Amino acid sequence: PVFAKNYYISSTKGSSSNNGLSPQTPISSIQNAIDKTVPGDTVFIMSGTYNPPCSQCEAISITRSGTNEKWIVIKNYLNDKPLIKFTDWAGVRLTNGVSYIEIDGLTIQGNSANIKLDDALNQPGGCKNLNGAISGYYNGVGISIFGANGRPNHHIKVKNCTIFDCPGAGIGGVKSDYITIENNYVYNNCWYTIYGESGITLFQNQNFDSKDGYHCVIRGNKIYGNRLYVPWFDAPCKIIDGNGIIIDQAIDGGYKAKILIAFNIVVNNGGVGILSYHSENVDIVNNTTYLNQQSDELNAGEILASRSNNINIYNNILYSPATKNINSN
């Protein structure tokens, strides 16, 4: 027997008086539906524009987990293209060790179009203004998978999404495991953050278990135009990163599992196209990296392994700008 529920959300037709259990009776709040979910449920989001409930709120906060047999799914309804907008720390945020979640077919837009570079360069916490509270307005991440020591988020899938204009990373995973990022468009992100972020970042992964095989997969994505225009305050105060894809400091998290990066098209990003930094057990195969290193300060290469172990780089296409390196050691 299957007792899972489907919830339907519409920004134009939804009403708080509806039960949200059919396309004909949708509710208007994504968050209200997600807060009701139990393992096996699906939240269908219809076309329309969805804003956060407050200026300093995530558009979607996911704190409930599915199970190995019954994932919780948040996806677009049929061929609809819902637009999720946000202005603070995250468009979609997954915290508290949340697991068995699939995000499918959403379009997520940050607020970079409303930010001026001079303002970003002078933001609180940046190199020109080290004092003050750092603001999500300049550092928001499209999809933030934010685990903690000893409590990693795990079994998270992000697929068929479009994520753009986020002042921070497009997709960022921190202290997590079993992350699949597949068939997404990730572009024009991390322009204004004071942190050294990239289009897709997995940072200090932590093992959920010790099973063999690939735990994390980044595959079939189109990643372009992600770069830094603001120095990273901890670099110190240099343009660093703004890569297409980075596996970052997994060794620091004690991570031993294998990671696959395959069949991605990575173009015109500010830093390295695909980078393994202080990580290990990463296979980088069948990717195309083209004219990355667009930031004047950066010249490391199109695909690079730095301070890393057991990195396999096979069957990729690397095409660098004429004045930049294909690769470096």
Sequence and secondary structure as in RCSB ss.txt:
>XXXX:A:sequence
PVFAKNYYISSTKGSSSNNGLSPQTPISSIQNAIDKTVPGDTVFIMSGTYNPPCSQCEAISITRSGTNEKWIVIK
NYLNDKPLIKFTDWAGVRLTNGVSYIEIDGLTIQGNSANIKLDDALNQPGGCKNLNGAISGYYNGVGISIFGANG
RPNHHIKVKNCTIFDCPGAGIGGVKSDYITIENNYVYNNCWYTIYGESGITLFQNQNFDSKDGYHCVIRGNKIYG
NRLYVPWFDAPCKIIDGNGIIIDQAIDGGYKAKILIAFNIVVNNGGVGILSYHSENVDIVNNTTYLNQQSDELNA
GEILASRSNNINIYNNILYSPATKNINSN
>XXXX:A:secstr
     EEEE TTT  TTS SSSTTS BS HHHHHTT  TT EEEE SEEE  SSTTS SEEE     SSS EEEE
ESTT  EEEE SSSEEEEE TT EEEEEES EEE SGGG  HHHHHTSTTBTTB SS   GGGT EEEEEE BTT
B EEEEEEES EEE  SS SEEEESEEEEEEES EEES SSS SS   SEEEES   S   SSEEEEEES EEES
   SS BTTTTSB     SEEEE TGGGT  SEEEEES EEES SS SEEEES EEEEEES EEES   STT  S
 SEEEES EEEEEES EEE  TTS S   
